[in-house]
Amino acid sequence: MKKYDFIIAGGGMAGLSLAYHLSQSPLRDRSILILDRESKDRNDRTWCFWERAPGPFESILFRTWNNVSFHGTTYAGQLGMGPYQYKMLRGIDFYDFVKAELAKYPNIEQKQATIERIRDTPQGAFVIAAEEPYIADYVFDSTFSLQLNRPENHNLLQHFKGWFITTEKPCFNPAQPEIMDFRTEQHGDCRFLYVLPFDEKTALVEFTLFNDKLLTDAEYETELRQYIDRFLDAGTYSIYDTEYGVIPMSDVPTQENPSDHIVRIGTSGGFTKPSSGYTFQRTQRYLQCIVQNLAATGKPHRSLPWFKSRFLLYDSIFLNVLEKHRYPADDIFTRVYTRNPGRVFTFLDEDTRFFEELRLFSTMPKWPFIVAFFDVMRRKLFG
């Protein structure tokens, strides 16, 4: 049985990002094994996020925008982003780039295999994949499945289907993506479209929902078709690619360090922000911190200041408002985005100070969130 310094269980975005950050650190000479059941050789997803400064994958971004648009209940127009840029990264570009970088290091191995078991032992973390045993000082696991059905938690989903389209008429402004357009029937949910333009005739148009029930393919496609027909002067159009995804929006408690030699990363480790589903940029920040700690101390454990945990409470309250339909979601987002230019992005990145959060909260409908706060405390304390 071969011993490694690190095993990365799951070679998706989180696992490959960790391997990349390790390769860019003083730990680049350590023996590393990446295990995943897929080869990651197709464009299976797109990540969109905002950043203040150039990030680690700046050279392979598919598009960047300095301005974004928003269409809510009482406002339609441009949103100020302050120092942020809105960025789009295609899955295939990320996979190809990281795999090419890792290929420069013979001590980093990648194997395509289904992971069957991960457990801790006094000698290290033990992994069985395709009936082969492996052991490492640390296993970084992104394959652990969270329990998303416990009644004391809020368990919603962000699910979406998108069409990459080419239109007959030039109907897009390549400099102006629409990050939220609520001009669709809400049906008591949170439903919106977003449009990411690549040039005047090509764009990604995506229908997104925050709720607890997936739709049929036909229902997603009906919404997309109706939006394009009603709001885009496209003429005829063709669909040259599609994407579909489901992201958990849950405040289920997670354990980043469940044992001495196992570290959970990605959604498994709580890297997905419960109230928005955003994962990519948070994952990079958290993994860079883990690698820095590992290089400095030999231990990968990330410390979370106790006051930082207030954002978990904020997420639970917001999920409670959505789950219980306490206030129309389209109006909540309209208030938050239009009355907090720039600040809202800092808040969603959890980089605000408490007094800034109070100012943001003052722009939101108070009674639904007060009721949600007490309901959250009841559920968390008494189940």
C-alpha positions as CSV (number, residue, x, y, z in Angstrom):
1,M,0.0,0.0,0.0
2,K,1.5,3.3,-1.1
3,K,1.8,6.1,1.3
4,Y,1.4,9.8,0.2
5,D,1.8,13.1,2.0
6,F,-1.7,14.2,0.8
7,I,-4.6,12.5,-0.9
8,I,-7.2,14.6,-2.6
9,A,-10.5,12.6,-2.7
10,G,-12.5,14.2,-5.5
11,G,-11.0,15.9,-8.5
12,G,-13.6,18.5,-9.1
13,M,-13.3,22.2,-8.7
14,A,-12.3,22.1,-5.0
15,G,-9.9,19.2,-5.3
16,L,-8.1,20.5,-8.4
17,S,-8.0,24.0,-6.9
18,L,-6.3,22.6,-3.8
19,A,-3.8,20.7,-5.9
20,Y,-3.1,23.8,-7.9
21,H,-2.5,25.9,-4.7
22,L,-0.3,23.2,-3.3
23,S,1.8,23.3,-6.5
24,Q,2.2,27.0,-6.1
25,S,3.4,26.8,-2.5
26,P,6.5,25.5,-0.7
27,L,4.7,22.2,-0.5
28,R,5.0,21.6,-4.2
29,D,7.5,18.7,-3.7
30,R,5.2,16.7,-1.5
31,S,3.7,13.4,-2.8
32,I,0.1,14.0,-3.8
33,L,-2.6,11.7,-5.2
34,I,-5.8,13.0,-6.8
35,L,-8.7,10.5,-7.1
36,D,-11.8,11.1,-9.1
37,R,-14.3,8.9,-11.0
38,E,-14.5,11.4,-13.9
39,S,-11.8,12.5,-16.3
40,K,-12.9,16.2,-16.3
41,D,-12.5,16.6,-20.1
42,R,-15.7,18.4,-20.9
43,N,-17.2,21.8,-20.3
44,D,-19.7,20.6,-17.6
45,R,-20.2,23.9,-15.8
46,T,-19.6,27.7,-15.6
47,W,-18.6,29.7,-12.5
48,C,-19.5,33.3,-12.1
49,F,-18.2,35.4,-9.2
50,W,-16.9,38.8,-8.3
51,E,-13.5,39.8,-7.1
52,R,-11.7,43.0,-6.1
53,A,-8.3,42.1,-7.4
54,P,-6.8,39.6,-9.9
55,G,-7.3,36.0,-8.8
56,P,-5.3,32.9,-9.2
57,F,-7.1,32.0,-12.5
58,E,-7.2,35.4,-14.1
59,S,-5.3,34.3,-17.2
60,I,-8.1,31.8,-18.2
61,L,-11.2,33.8,-17.4
62,F,-13.7,33.6,-20.3
63,R,-15.1,37.1,-19.7
64,T,-14.9,39.9,-17.2
65,W,-17.2,42.9,-16.7
66,N,-16.8,46.1,-14.8
67,N,-20.6,46.8,-14.7
68,V,-23.7,44.7,-14.2
69,S,-27.4,45.3,-14.7
70,F,-30.3,44.4,-12.5
71,H,-34.1,44.2,-13.1
72,G,-36.2,44.0,-10.0
73,T,-39.6,45.1,-8.8
74,T,-39.0,48.9,-8.5
75,Y,-35.7,49.3,-10.3
76,A,-34.1,48.4,-13.7
77,G,-30.7,49.5,-14.7
78,Q,-27.0,49.5,-13.8
79,L,-25.7,48.4,-10.4
80,G,-22.6,50.0,-9.0
81,M,-19.9,47.3,-8.2
82,G,-17.4,49.6,-6.6
83,P,-13.9,48.0,-6.8
84,Y,-15.3,44.6,-7.9
85,Q,-15.3,42.9,-11.3
86,Y,-17.8,40.3,-12.4
87,K,-16.0,37.3,-13.8
88,M,-16.9,34.2,-15.7
89,L,-14.8,31.0,-15.9
90,R,-15.6,28.0,-18.0
91,G,-15.2,24.5,-16.5
92,I,-13.2,23.1,-19.4
93,D,-10.7,26.0,-19.3
94,F,-10.2,25.5,-15.6
95,Y,-9.7,21.7,-15.9
96,D,-7.3,22.0,-18.8
97,F,-5.3,24.7,-17.1
98,V,-4.9,23.0,-13.8
99,K,-4.2,19.6,-15.2
100,A,-1.5,21.1,-17.4
101,E,0.1,22.9,-14.4
102,L,0.0,19.7,-12.3
103,A,1.6,17.7,-15.1
104,K,4.8,19.7,-14.5
105,Y,5.2,17.9,-11.2
106,P,6.0,14.1,-11.3
107,N,5.2,13.9,-7.6
108,I,1.5,14.8,-8.2
109,E,-0.5,11.7,-9.5
110,Q,-4.0,11.6,-10.9
111,K,-6.0,8.4,-11.0
112,Q,-9.5,7.9,-12.3
113,A,-11.3,5.7,-9.8
114,T,-14.4,5.6,-7.7
115,I,-13.8,6.3,-4.1
116,E,-15.4,3.6,-1.9
117,R,-14.2,4.4,1.6
118,I,-12.4,7.0,3.6
119,R,-11.5,6.5,7.3
120,D,-9.1,7.8,9.8
121,T,-6.5,5.7,11.6
122,P,-3.7,6.5,14.0
123,Q,-1.2,6.1,11.1
124,G,-3.0,8.5,8.8
125,A,-6.1,8.7,6.7
126,F,-7.0,5.6,4.7
127,V,-8.8,5.6,1.3
128,I,-10.0,2.7,-0.8
129,A,-10.7,3.5,-4.5
130,A,-11.4,0.9,-7.2
131,E,-10.6,-1.7,-4.5
132,E,-7.1,-0.3,-4.1
133,P,-5.9,0.9,-0.6
134,Y,-4.0,4.2,-0.1
135,I,-2.9,6.1,3.0
136,A,-1.7,9.7,3.6
137,D,-0.8,12.1,6.3
138,Y,-3.9,14.0,5.3
139,V,-6.9,13.3,3.1
140,F,-8.8,16.3,1.7
141,D,-12.3,15.0,1.0
142,S,-14.8,16.8,-1.3
143,T,-17.0,13.6,-1.7
144,F,-18.7,13.5,1.7
145,S,-22.5,13.9,1.3
146,L,-24.2,16.3,3.6
147,Q,-27.5,15.4,5.3
148,L,-29.8,17.8,3.6
149,N,-33.1,16.6,5.0
150,R,-32.9,17.3,8.8
151,P,-35.9,19.3,9.9
152,E,-34.0,21.6,12.2
153,N,-32.1,23.0,9.2
154,H,-33.2,24.9,6.2
155,N,-32.7,22.9,3.1
156,L,-33.3,24.7,-0.2
157,L,-31.8,24.2,-3.6
158,Q,-30.4,26.6,-6.2
159,H,-31.2,24.9,-9.5
160,F,-30.8,26.3,-13.0
161,K,-30.8,25.5,-16.7
162,G,-29.0,27.7,-19.2
163,W,-28.8,28.0,-23.0
164,F,-25.8,29.3,-24.9
165,I,-27.5,31.0,-27.8
166,T,-26.6,32.7,-31.1
167,T,-29.2,35.2,-32.3
168,E,-30.2,36.5,-35.7
169,K,-30.2,40.2,-34.5
170,P,-27.6,42.0,-32.4
171,C,-29.5,42.2,-29.1
172,F,-26.9,42.0,-26.4
173,N,-24.6,44.7,-24.9
174,P,-21.3,42.8,-24.4
175,A,-20.2,45.2,-21.6
176,Q,-23.4,44.8,-19.6
177,P,-24.4,41.4,-18.1
178,E,-27.8,41.1,-16.4
179,I,-27.1,39.3,-13.1
180,M,-30.7,39.2,-11.9
181,D,-33.9,39.8,-14.0
182,F,-37.1,39.0,-12.1
183,R,-39.4,39.6,-15.0
184,T,-40.8,36.1,-14.8
185,E,-43.7,34.6,-12.8
186,Q,-42.5,33.9,-9.3
187,H,-45.1,31.3,-8.3
188,G,-44.3,32.1,-4.6
189,D,-40.6,31.2,-5.2
190,C,-37.4,33.1,-6.0
191,R,-37.1,32.9,-9.8
192,F,-34.9,35.0,-12.0
193,L,-33.0,35.0,-15.3
194,Y,-29.5,36.1,-15.9
195,V,-27.9,37.0,-19.2
196,L,-24.1,36.9,-19.7
197,P,-23.3,38.4,-23.2
198,F,-20.1,37.4,-25.1
199,D,-20.8,39.7,-28.0
200,E,-23.8,41.3,-29.6
201,K,-25.2,38.0,-30.9
202,T,-24.1,35.4,-28.4
203,A,-24.8,35.0,-24.7
204,L,-25.6,32.5,-21.9
205,V,-29.3,32.9,-20.8
206,E,-30.0,31.0,-17.6
207,F,-33.1,30.4,-15.6
208,T,-32.5,30.0,-11.9
209,L,-34.7,29.1,-8.9
210,F,-34.2,29.1,-5.1
211,N,-36.7,26.6,-3.6
212,D,-36.9,23.0,-2.6
213,K,-38.4,21.4,-5.8
214,L,-36.7,20.6,-9.1
215,L,-38.6,21.2,-12.3
216,T,-38.8,19.0,-15.4
217,D,-36.6,19.8,-18.4
218,A,-39.7,21.1,-20.2
219,E,-40.5,23.6,-17.4
220,Y,-37.0,25.1,-17.4
221,E,-37.1,25.3,-21.2
222,T,-40.5,27.0,-21.2
223,E,-39.3,29.7,-19.0
224,L,-36.1,30.2,-21.1
225,R,-38.1,30.4,-24.3
226,Q,-40.7,32.8,-22.9
227,Y,-38.0,35.1,-21.6
228,I,-36.1,35.2,-24.9
229,D,-39.3,35.8,-26.8
230,R,-40.6,38.5,-24.5
231,F,-37.5,40.5,-23.5
232,L,-34.8,39.9,-26.1
233,D,-35.2,41.3,-29.6
234,A,-33.3,38.2,-30.9
235,G,-35.1,37.3,-34.1
236,T,-34.5,33.6,-34.6
237,Y,-31.8,32.0,-32.5
238,S,-30.0,28.7,-32.2
239,I,-28.8,26.9,-29.0
240,Y,-25.2,25.7,-29.3
241,D,-24.7,24.4,-25.8
242,T,-26.6,23.9,-22.5
243,E,-25.8,23.7,-18.8
244,Y,-27.8,22.4,-15.8
245,G,-26.9,22.3,-12.2
246,V,-28.2,21.9,-8.6
247,I,-26.4,23.6,-5.7
248,P,-27.5,23.0,-2.1
249,M,-28.6,26.1,-0.1
250,S,-28.5,24.6,3.4
251,D,-27.5,25.7,6.8
252,V,-26.7,22.2,7.9
253,P,-23.7,22.2,10.2
254,T,-20.6,21.1,8.5
255,Q,-17.3,19.8,9.9
256,E,-14.2,20.9,8.0
257,N,-12.0,18.8,10.3
258,P,-14.0,15.8,11.3
259,S,-10.9,13.8,12.5
260,D,-7.1,14.2,12.9
261,H,-6.2,13.3,9.3
262,I,-9.3,14.1,7.3
263,V,-10.2,17.6,6.0
264,R,-13.4,18.2,4.2
265,I,-13.3,20.8,1.4
266,G,-15.8,22.3,-1.1
267,T,-19.5,21.9,-0.3
268,S,-18.6,18.9,1.9
269,G,-16.6,21.3,4.2
270,G,-19.2,24.1,4.2
271,F,-17.5,26.2,1.5
272,T,-20.8,26.9,-0.3
273,K,-22.5,30.0,1.0
274,P,-25.9,28.8,2.2
275,S,-27.9,32.0,1.3
276,S,-26.5,32.4,-2.3
277,G,-25.0,29.1,-3.4
278,Y,-21.8,30.9,-4.4
279,T,-18.9,28.5,-4.0
280,F,-16.0,29.2,-6.4
281,Q,-14.4,32.3,-5.0
282,R,-15.0,31.2,-1.3
283,T,-13.3,27.9,-2.1
284,Q,-10.2,29.6,-3.4
285,R,-10.0,31.8,-0.3
286,Y,-10.5,29.0,2.1
287,L,-8.1,26.6,0.3
288,Q,-5.3,29.3,0.1
289,C,-5.7,29.7,3.9
290,I,-5.5,25.9,4.4
291,V,-2.3,25.7,2.3
292,Q,-0.7,28.6,4.1
293,N,-1.4,27.0,7.4
294,L,-0.1,23.7,6.2
295,A,3.1,25.2,4.9
296,A,3.7,27.3,8.1
297,T,2.7,24.8,10.8
298,G,2.4,21.4,9.2
299,K,-1.4,21.4,10.0
300,P,-4.1,22.4,7.6
301,H,-6.7,23.5,10.0
302,R,-8.4,26.9,9.3
303,S,-9.4,28.9,12.4
304,L,-12.7,30.8,12.3
305,P,-12.9,33.8,14.6
306,W,-16.0,33.4,16.7
307,F,-17.6,36.7,15.6
308,K,-17.3,35.6,12.0
309,S,-19.9,32.9,12.7
310,R,-22.6,35.7,12.7
311,F,-22.8,35.2,8.9
312,L,-24.0,31.7,9.5
313,L,-26.9,33.2,11.4
314,Y,-27.6,35.7,8.7
315,D,-27.7,32.9,6.1
316,S,-30.2,30.9,8.3
317,I,-32.5,33.9,8.7
318,F,-32.5,34.6,5.0
319,L,-33.2,30.9,4.1
320,N,-36.0,30.9,6.6
321,V,-37.6,34.0,4.9
322,L,-37.4,32.1,1.6
323,E,-38.5,28.8,2.9
324,K,-41.6,30.2,4.7
325,H,-42.4,32.7,1.9
326,R,-42.4,35.5,4.5
327,Y,-41.8,38.2,1.9
328,P,-41.6,38.3,-1.9
329,A,-38.0,37.4,-2.8
330,D,-37.9,39.6,-5.8
331,D,-38.6,42.6,-3.7
332,I,-36.0,41.6,-1.1
333,F,-33.3,41.4,-3.7
334,T,-34.4,44.6,-5.2
335,R,-34.1,46.4,-1.9
336,V,-30.7,44.8,-1.0
337,Y,-29.0,45.4,-4.4
338,T,-30.3,48.8,-5.2
339,R,-30.0,50.4,-1.8
340,N,-26.6,49.1,-1.0
341,P,-24.4,49.7,-4.1
342,G,-21.1,48.1,-3.7
343,R,-21.7,47.2,-0.1
344,V,-23.9,44.2,-1.0
345,F,-21.0,42.4,-2.7
346,T,-18.7,43.0,0.3
347,F,-21.4,41.7,2.5
348,L,-21.9,38.5,0.4
349,D,-18.2,38.0,0.6
350,E,-18.5,38.3,4.4
351,D,-16.0,41.1,4.5
352,T,-18.2,43.8,6.0
353,R,-17.9,45.2,9.5
354,F,-20.9,44.9,11.8
355,F,-22.0,48.5,11.5
356,E,-22.1,48.1,7.7
357,E,-24.3,45.1,8.1
358,L,-26.7,47.0,10.3
359,R,-26.9,49.7,7.6
360,L,-27.7,47.0,5.0
361,F,-30.3,45.3,7.3
362,S,-32.0,48.7,7.7
363,T,-32.9,48.6,4.0
364,M,-34.7,45.3,4.2
365,P,-38.3,44.6,5.4
366,K,-37.9,44.3,9.1
367,W,-40.9,42.3,10.4
368,P,-40.4,39.2,8.2
369,F,-36.7,39.0,9.2
370,I,-37.5,39.5,12.9
371,V,-40.0,36.6,12.7
372,A,-37.5,34.5,10.8
373,F,-34.8,35.2,13.5
374,F,-37.0,33.8,16.3
375,D,-38.0,30.8,14.2
376,V,-34.4,30.1,13.4
377,M,-33.5,30.2,17.1
378,R,-36.5,27.9,17.9
379,R,-35.5,25.3,15.3
380,K,-31.8,25.3,16.2
381,L,-32.4,25.1,19.9
382,F,-35.4,22.8,20.1
383,G,-35.5,21.0,16.7
